């Protein structure tokens, strides 16, 4: 009887240890889930705040974004499409915003990239159809200015438009284009020199 009682106690102790280990693992798992839930709620509040900031900046600069898109696509309907698609991209990716001060430059970059995508798609379509492209002239645009901008390559035109039409600072232009500030200065002065000669 003594041996049986000792064996039962040992088995009971082993079961108690296993139960304790399982309880500890379950407790750790519950704590991890609780922290994950709290972290997820905090992130969703932050994303909602950033999305609201992006939306307010979009509303405040909608016309300037349209003008920026128009300088690339040279068609009012396409420019409106570019701005709308850019607004969708910006709102859906509002979590990517680094700081509220960088939202305007970030929006300009999205508009420029979207406009370039439209131009690439348009050129592919024109190549496929072999039909020359006919765009509509916007009534309020200065044709001399548009012709002068056409003399510049893509990087130069982007810097000129962002500096003088969007009134961005050189640092903001560097963020939008992904270039160094000194490179932006060089591109700006070279472009101005080209325009002055023409």
Secondary structure, 3 states (H helix, E strand, C coil): CHHHHHHHHHHHHHHHHHHHHHHHHHHHHHHHHHHHHHHHHHHHHHHHHHHHHHHHHHHHCHHHHHHHHHHHHCCHHHHHHHHHHHHHHHHHCHHHCCCHHHHHHHHHHHHHHHHHHHHHHHHHHHHHHCCCCCCCCCCCCCHHHHHHHHCCCHHHHHHHHHHHHCCCCHHHHHHHHCCCHHHHHHHHHHHHHHHHHC
